C-alpha cells in the first residue's frame, strides 16, 4: 500500500524540521532484523532519547536537499533499506546503535551519518561511538580544573598542620618543665 502525496509531504516537512535541529543523523541498513528485534531496537533508542524512523530513500534525499547537503557523501548512502536515527546529542544515537548491533549479530548495519554539518563514513561513525559522552567530558574537564586547587589546599593545610604540631610540641614541653 502506497502512501498519499499529502502524507509524503507531511513526512518530508516533519523530518526536515527534526533533522535540521542539529546533533547527529545516523543512517542504517535494518535488513535481517525480525519484528521482535526491531521493537527492541526502537524501545532502546527511545529510552536513550533517540528518534528512529524507516524512511523512503527519495524522501530522505529531498530532506537532505532541503538541508542544503545535496552534494555531501551522506546523500549517496540513501540506497537500499534505510532507517534514520537522530538526536540532539552527537554520540548517543550511534553509541546505542553500535551496542545493539554488537548484541544482535551486526544488525542494524551503520551506513554512515551526518554530524555537526559534516558527512561521516561508517568507520568514522563507529569511532565516534567510542568517544566519551558530553557529560563525561565535562566531568573530566572539571576534575582537571579542580586538581590544582585541591593540591593547593592540601599543601596549605599541611603547612598549618605542621605549625599546629610545632605549637603543641612547645606547649607540651613547657608543661613538662613546670
Order of alpha helices (4+ residues) and beta strands (2+ residues): alpha-beta-alpha-beta-alpha-beta-alpha-beta-beta-alpha-alpha
